[in-house]
């Protein structure tokens, strides 16, 4: 309750939730639009569109972090919401596949700049350590509630309207999000320690490469992307073509994964008070590896049942929450306060670089060579990521994480060893 008593956080959180639900409706609609335009090759279209999205995230997020302290952050966030609302309004009028790629590129360029800026604002508003941990969990719950409820809402809406109308819900969500951000008092960013734009953009990446626990996080990003790509890219064709389901069935299957994520996210705040983030995140990697392996086994055995798929999608959702939810806490404990924006931007970019690898595997290889082969490759990538995290993230990580260019300045509060050890 102390967290939501903070007015500015409450408004920002509400903006996040509303925009997420709009985005969730658009995600379902985009998959159905791809199927409407390309039929059995919808996986290729969706995989390509999501690859365009990842390219934008990988390239633009670090640049946004490099310049964000020079901009009024509230006005910048509002501008990006307005741009995204306008772009989404054009999606219902798409008649060619290439139109999807252009509009998704514009839309995700805005999201790539918005998300790391939004994430970096939160620690400036929620300063108490325990409240910040719960803010991270609340943010993950918001993502998972969107994953669970957006497909359900879409399934209900699709019984009464065309999927094109779902894009209108996304546009409205971005507009309301802009109004809520506009009502929030967001402090100016701390001055960045790096004068040159390239140094600013690369500083977060260098911190990840120098810090053992963050190298482990990089490996875990690959595990999340490998398992998540199966759900995000292949659910449409899998449900429609393998299981013979309807548009609403696609939405309900996506909701199964969101439900698993929600269950885990609700339980994590208390778990993270007692168990280290490393243990929780590596457990999540094991769950995701098990989920991808089960998907391959069921497909190879011809056991493509509704029940089996729903259970496996739920397991994957649980694993994703176990890895993603503690990541923000680890990042905050690994850098100085004035380096938080670039650290979040680096994680945003690096995590989506992993998706940039896995989306084409799920979309292109899954369509041209079959789900069994594509999912086998993704399971191998998940295994490599899990092994890499175990090797790169020391079991007893007592090393001070703030190094090099990210070292705190004389005016910044310092992070002591006990705080770092607790977070890791």
C-alpha positions as CSV (number, residue, x, y, z in Angstrom):
1,X,0.0,0.0,0.0
2,X,2.9,2.4,0.6
3,X,4.0,1.9,-3.0
4,X,0.6,2.9,-4.4
5,X,0.4,5.8,-2.0
6,X,3.0,7.5,-4.1
7,X,0.8,9.5,-6.5
8,X,3.3,9.8,-9.3
9,X,4.1,6.1,-9.3
10,X,0.4,5.3,-9.2
11,X,-0.2,7.5,-12.3
12,X,2.8,6.0,-14.2
13,X,1.7,2.5,-13.3
14,X,-1.8,3.1,-14.5
15,X,-0.3,4.5,-17.8
16,X,1.7,1.4,-18.2
17,X,-1.2,-0.9,-17.6
18,X,-3.5,0.8,-20.0
19,X,-0.9,1.0,-22.7
20,X,0.0,-2.6,-22.2
21,X,-3.6,-3.8,-22.6
22,X,-3.8,-1.8,-25.8
23,X,-0.6,-3.4,-27.0
24,X,-1.9,-6.8,-26.0
25,X,-5.0,-6.4,-28.2
26,X,-2.8,-5.2,-31.1
27,X,-0.6,-8.3,-30.7
28,X,-3.5,-10.7,-31.0
29,X,-4.9,-8.6,-33.9
30,X,-1.5,-8.5,-35.7
31,X,-1.2,-12.3,-35.6
32,X,-4.7,-12.7,-37.1
33,X,-4.0,-10.0,-39.7
34,X,-0.9,-11.9,-40.7
35,X,-3.0,-15.1,-41.0
36,X,-5.6,-13.2,-43.0
37,X,-3.0,-11.9,-45.5
38,X,-0.7,-14.9,-45.7
39,X,-2.6,-18.0,-44.5
40,X,-0.3,-20.9,-43.8
41,X,2.7,-18.6,-44.2
42,X,1.5,-16.3,-41.4
43,X,4.4,-17.5,-39.3
44,X,6.9,-16.0,-41.8
45,X,5.0,-12.7,-41.8
46,X,4.7,-12.5,-38.1
47,X,8.3,-13.6,-37.6
48,X,9.5,-10.9,-40.0
49,X,7.4,-8.2,-38.3
50,X,8.7,-9.2,-34.9
51,X,12.2,-9.3,-36.3
52,X,11.8,-5.7,-37.5
53,X,10.5,-4.9,-34.0
54,X,13.7,-6.4,-32.4
55,X,16.0,-4.5,-34.8
56,X,14.4,-1.2,-33.7
57,X,14.7,-2.2,-30.0
58,X,18.4,-3.2,-30.4
59,X,19.4,-0.1,-32.3
60,X,17.2,2.7,-30.8
61,X,17.1,1.9,-27.1
62,X,20.8,2.6,-26.4
63,X,20.5,5.9,-28.4
64,X,17.5,6.9,-26.4
65,X,19.3,6.3,-23.2
66,X,22.3,8.3,-24.5
67,X,20.2,11.5,-25.0
68,X,17.3,11.1,-22.5
69,X,19.0,13.2,-19.8
70,X,19.0,16.1,-22.3
71,X,15.3,15.9,-22.8
72,X,12.3,16.7,-20.5
73,X,11.4,13.1,-19.8
74,X,7.7,13.6,-19.3
75,X,7.2,15.5,-22.6
76,X,9.3,12.8,-24.3
77,X,7.1,10.0,-23.0
78,X,3.9,11.8,-24.0
79,X,5.3,12.4,-27.5
80,X,6.1,8.7,-27.9
81,X,2.6,7.7,-26.8
82,X,1.0,10.1,-29.3
83,X,3.2,8.8,-32.1
84,X,2.3,5.2,-31.3
85,X,-1.4,5.9,-31.1
86,X,-1.3,7.5,-34.6
87,X,0.7,4.6,-36.2
88,X,-1.6,2.0,-34.8
89,X,-4.7,3.7,-36.3
90,X,-3.2,3.0,-39.7
91,X,-2.9,-0.8,-39.2
92,X,-6.6,-1.6,-39.9
93,X,-6.1,-0.2,-43.4
94,X,-3.2,-2.5,-44.3
95,X,-3.7,-4.5,-47.5
96,X,-0.2,-5.6,-48.3
97,X,2.3,-7.5,-46.2
98,X,5.0,-4.9,-46.6
99,X,2.6,-2.3,-45.1
100,X,2.8,-4.3,-41.9
101,X,6.6,-4.2,-41.8
102,X,6.8,-0.4,-42.3
103,X,4.1,0.4,-39.7
104,X,5.6,-2.1,-37.2
105,X,9.0,-0.4,-37.7
106,X,7.6,3.0,-36.9
107,X,5.5,1.7,-34.0
108,X,8.4,-0.2,-32.4
109,X,10.8,2.7,-32.9
110,X,8.6,4.6,-30.5
111,X,8.3,1.7,-28.1
112,X,12.1,1.2,-28.1
113,X,12.6,4.8,-26.9
114,X,9.7,4.7,-24.5
115,X,10.4,1.6,-22.5
116,X,14.0,2.2,-21.2
117,X,13.0,5.8,-20.4
118,X,10.0,4.7,-18.5
119,X,12.0,2.0,-16.6
120,X,14.6,4.5,-15.7
121,X,12.1,6.9,-14.2
122,X,10.7,4.5,-11.7
123,X,13.8,4.4,-9.3
124,X,13.7,8.2,-9.3
125,X,10.1,8.2,-8.0
126,X,10.3,5.0,-5.8
127,X,13.4,5.5,-3.7
128,X,12.8,3.0,-0.9
129,X,14.5,-0.3,-1.6
130,X,11.6,-2.6,-0.5
131,X,9.1,-0.5,-2.3
132,X,11.3,-0.5,-5.5
133,X,11.4,-4.3,-5.3
134,X,7.6,-4.4,-5.2
135,X,7.4,-1.8,-8.0
136,X,9.4,-4.2,-10.1
137,X,7.1,-7.1,-9.2
138,X,4.0,-4.8,-9.8
139,X,5.4,-4.0,-13.3
140,X,5.8,-7.7,-14.0
141,X,2.3,-8.4,-12.8
142,X,1.1,-5.7,-15.2
143,X,2.9,-7.4,-18.0
144,X,1.5,-10.8,-17.0
145,X,-2.1,-9.5,-16.5
146,X,-1.9,-8.1,-20.0
147,X,-0.6,-11.5,-21.2
148,X,-3.5,-13.2,-19.5
149,X,-6.4,-10.8,-19.9
150,X,-5.7,-9.2,-23.3
151,X,-6.1,-12.5,-25.2
152,X,-9.3,-13.2,-23.1
153,X,-10.7,-9.8,-24.0
154,X,-9.7,-10.3,-27.6
155,X,-11.4,-13.7,-27.6
156,X,-14.6,-12.1,-26.3
157,X,-14.4,-9.2,-28.7
158,X,-13.7,-11.4,-31.7
159,X,-17.1,-13.0,-31.2
160,X,-18.8,-9.7,-32.0
161,X,-16.4,-7.8,-34.3
162,X,-13.6,-8.0,-36.8
163,X,-10.1,-8.2,-35.5
164,X,-9.2,-4.9,-37.2
165,X,-11.3,-3.1,-34.6
166,X,-8.9,-4.4,-31.9
167,X,-6.3,-1.9,-33.2
168,X,-8.6,0.9,-32.2
169,X,-8.3,-0.3,-28.6
170,X,-4.5,-0.1,-28.8
171,X,-4.7,3.5,-30.1
172,X,-7.1,4.5,-27.3
173,X,-4.7,2.9,-24.8
174,X,-1.8,4.9,-25.9
175,X,-3.8,8.1,-25.8
176,X,-4.9,7.5,-22.2
177,X,-1.4,6.5,-21.3
178,X,-0.2,9.9,-22.6
179,X,-2.7,11.8,-20.5
180,X,-1.7,9.9,-17.3
181,X,2.0,10.5,-18.0
182,X,1.2,14.2,-18.6
183,X,-0.3,14.3,-15.1
184,X,2.8,12.9,-13.4
185,X,5.7,14.9,-11.9
186,X,8.8,13.3,-13.3
187,X,12.1,14.6,-12.1
188,X,14.9,15.5,-14.5
189,X,17.4,12.8,-15.2
190,X,20.7,12.8,-13.4
191,X,23.6,14.2,-15.5
192,X,25.2,11.4,-17.5
193,X,28.9,10.7,-16.7
194,X,29.7,10.4,-20.4
195,X,30.0,13.4,-22.7
196,X,29.9,11.7,-26.1
197,X,26.7,10.1,-27.4
198,X,28.5,7.0,-28.5
199,X,30.1,6.6,-25.0
200,X,26.7,7.0,-23.5
201,X,25.1,4.4,-25.8
202,X,27.9,1.9,-25.2
203,X,28.4,2.5,-21.4
204,X,25.6,0.1,-20.4
205,X,26.9,-2.6,-22.8
206,X,30.4,-2.3,-21.3
207,X,29.0,-2.6,-17.8
208,X,27.2,-5.8,-18.8
209,X,30.4,-7.3,-20.3
210,X,32.5,-6.4,-17.2
211,X,30.1,-7.6,-14.5
212,X,29.8,-11.4,-13.9
213,X,26.2,-11.4,-12.7
214,X,25.1,-9.2,-15.7
215,X,26.9,-11.6,-18.1
216,X,24.7,-14.3,-16.6
217,X,21.7,-12.1,-17.2
218,X,22.7,-11.8,-20.9
219,X,22.7,-15.6,-21.1
220,X,19.3,-15.9,-19.4
221,X,17.9,-13.5,-22.0
222,X,18.6,-16.1,-24.7
223,X,16.7,-18.7,-22.6
224,X,13.6,-16.4,-22.3
225,X,13.6,-15.6,-26.0
226,X,14.0,-19.2,-27.1
227,X,11.0,-20.4,-25.1
228,X,8.9,-17.2,-25.6
229,X,9.3,-17.3,-29.4
230,X,7.5,-20.6,-29.6
231,X,4.5,-19.0,-27.9
232,X,4.5,-15.6,-29.5
233,X,5.3,-16.6,-33.1
234,X,4.0,-20.1,-33.5
235,X,0.7,-20.1,-31.5
236,X,-1.4,-18.7,-34.4
237,X,-0.4,-21.4,-37.0
238,X,-0.2,-24.1,-34.4
239,X,-3.7,-23.6,-33.1
240,X,-5.3,-22.9,-36.5
241,X,-3.5,-25.5,-38.6
242,X,-2.3,-28.3,-36.2
243,X,-5.2,-28.2,-33.7
244,X,-7.9,-26.9,-36.1
245,X,-8.9,-24.1,-33.7
246,X,-10.6,-20.7,-34.3
247,X,-9.4,-17.1,-33.9
248,X,-10.8,-17.1,-30.3
249,X,-8.9,-20.4,-29.6
250,X,-5.6,-18.6,-30.5
251,X,-6.4,-15.9,-27.9
252,X,-7.3,-18.5,-25.2
253,X,-4.0,-20.4,-25.8
254,X,-2.0,-17.2,-25.5
255,X,-3.9,-16.6,-22.2
256,X,-2.7,-19.9,-20.9
257,X,0.9,-18.7,-21.1
258,X,-0.1,-15.4,-19.5
259,X,-1.8,-17.2,-16.7
260,X,1.4,-19.1,-15.9
261,X,3.3,-15.9,-15.8
262,X,0.7,-14.3,-13.6
263,X,0.8,-17.0,-11.0
264,X,4.6,-16.9,-10.7
265,X,4.7,-13.1,-10.6
266,X,2.2,-12.9,-7.8
267,X,4.3,-15.3,-5.7
268,X,7.7,-13.8,-6.4
269,X,7.8,-10.7,-4.1
270,X,7.8,-12.9,-0.9
271,X,10.1,-15.5,-2.5
272,X,12.7,-12.8,-3.4
273,X,12.7,-11.7,0.2
274,X,14.1,-15.1,1.2
275,X,15.9,-16.5,-1.9
276,X,18.6,-14.8,-4.0
277,X,17.7,-13.5,-7.4
278,X,20.3,-15.8,-8.9
279,X,18.6,-18.9,-7.6
280,X,15.2,-17.8,-8.7
281,X,16.3,-16.8,-12.2
282,X,18.3,-20.0,-12.8
283,X,15.3,-22.0,-11.6
284,X,13.3,-20.2,-14.2
285,X,15.8,-21.0,-16.9
286,X,15.5,-24.7,-16.0
287,X,11.7,-24.4,-16.2
288,X,11.9,-22.8,-19.7
289,X,14.4,-25.4,-20.9
290,X,12.0,-28.1,-19.7
291,X,9.1,-26.4,-21.5
292,X,10.9,-26.1,-24.8
293,X,12.1,-29.8,-24.5
294,X,8.6,-30.9,-23.8
295,X,7.3,-29.0,-26.8
296,X,9.8,-30.8,-29.1
297,X,9.0,-34.2,-27.6
298,X,5.2,-33.8,-27.9
299,X,5.5,-32.6,-31.5
300,X,7.9,-35.4,-32.4
301,X,5.5,-38.0,-30.9
302,X,2.5,-36.5,-32.6
303,X,0.8,-35.7,-29.3
304,X,-0.6,-32.3,-30.4
305,X,-3.5,-32.1,-27.9
306,X,-5.3,-29.1,-26.5
307,X,-4.6,-30.1,-22.9
308,X,-0.9,-30.9,-23.5
309,X,-0.3,-27.6,-25.3
310,X,-2.2,-25.5,-22.7
311,X,-0.1,-27.1,-19.9
312,X,3.2,-26.6,-21.7
313,X,2.3,-23.0,-22.6
314,X,1.5,-22.4,-18.9
315,X,4.9,-23.8,-17.8
316,X,6.7,-21.6,-20.3
317,X,4.8,-18.6,-18.8
318,X,5.9,-19.5,-15.3
319,X,9.5,-19.8,-16.3
320,X,9.5,-16.4,-18.1
321,X,8.3,-14.7,-14.9
322,X,10.9,-16.4,-12.8
323,X,13.7,-15.0,-15.0
324,X,12.3,-11.6,-16.0
325,X,10.9,-10.3,-12.7
326,X,14.1,-10.1,-10.6
327,X,16.2,-8.7,-13.4
328,X,15.5,-5.0,-12.6
329,X,16.6,-5.5,-9.0
330,X,19.8,-7.1,-10.1
331,X,20.4,-4.2,-12.6
332,X,19.8,-1.5,-9.9
333,X,22.3,-3.2,-7.5
334,X,24.9,-3.5,-10.2
335,X,25.4,0.2,-11.3
336,X,25.7,3.6,-9.7
337,X,22.4,5.7,-9.5
338,X,23.5,8.0,-12.4
339,X,24.1,5.0,-14.6
340,X,20.7,3.4,-14.1
341,X,19.1,4.7,-17.4
342,X,22.0,3.3,-19.5
343,X,21.9,0.0,-17.6
344,X,18.2,-0.5,-18.3
345,X,18.6,0.6,-21.9
346,X,21.4,-2.0,-22.3
347,X,19.3,-4.8,-20.8
348,X,16.4,-3.7,-23.0
349,X,18.6,-3.8,-26.1
350,X,20.5,-7.0,-25.2
351,X,17.4,-8.9,-24.3
352,X,15.8,-8.0,-27.6
353,X,18.9,-8.9,-29.4
354,X,18.2,-12.5,-28.1
355,X,14.7,-12.2,-29.5
356,X,16.1,-11.0,-32.8
357,X,17.9,-14.4,-33.0
358,X,15.0,-16.5,-32.0
359,X,12.1,-14.9,-33.8
360,X,13.4,-15.8,-37.3
361,X,14.0,-19.4,-36.1
362,X,10.4,-19.7,-34.9
363,X,8.9,-17.9,-37.9
364,X,10.9,-18.8,-40.9
365,X,12.3,-22.2,-39.9
366,X,9.0,-23.2,-38.3
367,X,7.1,-22.4,-41.5
368,X,9.5,-23.8,-44.0
369,X,10.9,-26.8,-42.1
370,X,8.2,-27.6,-39.6
371,X,7.7,-27.0,-35.9
372,X,9.7,-30.0,-34.7
373,X,12.9,-28.8,-36.3
374,X,12.4,-25.1,-35.3
375,X,11.6,-26.0,-31.7
376,X,14.6,-28.3,-31.5
377,X,16.9,-25.5,-32.5
378,X,15.1,-23.2,-29.9
379,X,15.5,-25.9,-27.2
380,X,19.2,-26.1,-28.0
381,X,19.5,-22.3,-27.7
382,X,17.7,-22.5,-24.4
383,X,20.1,-25.2,-23.2
384,X,23.1,-23.1,-24.2
385,X,21.8,-20.0,-22.4
386,X,21.1,-22.0,-19.2
387,X,24.6,-23.5,-19.3
388,X,26.1,-20.1,-20.0
389,X,24.3,-18.5,-17.1
390,X,25.5,-21.2,-14.7
391,X,29.1,-20.6,-15.8
392,X,29.1,-16.8,-16.0
393,X,27.2,-15.9,-12.9
394,X,29.3,-17.0,-9.9
395,X,27.5,-18.8,-7.1
396,X,29.0,-16.5,-4.5
397,X,29.1,-13.1,-6.2
398,X,30.5,-10.7,-3.7
399,X,32.4,-8.6,-6.3
400,X,31.5,-5.0,-6.3
401,X,29.5,-4.5,-9.5
402,X,30.0,-0.8,-10.1
403,X,33.1,-0.5,-12.3
404,X,34.7,1.6,-14.9
405,X,32.7,4.4,-16.5
406,X,29.6,3.6,-14.4
407,X,31.4,4.2,-11.1
408,X,29.4,6.5,-8.9
409,X,30.4,10.2,-8.7
410,X,31.1,12.0,-5.5
411,X,27.6,13.2,-5.0
412,X,25.9,9.9,-5.8
413,X,24.8,7.5,-2.9
414,X,27.0,4.5,-2.9
415,X,25.9,0.9,-2.9
416,X,27.4,-1.2,-0.1
417,X,28.4,-4.8,-0.4
418,X,25.5,-6.1,1.6
419,X,23.0,-4.5,-0.7
420,X,24.7,-6.0,-3.8
421,X,25.0,-9.4,-2.3
422,X,21.3,-9.4,-1.2
423,X,20.2,-8.4,-4.7
424,X,22.4,-11.0,-6.4
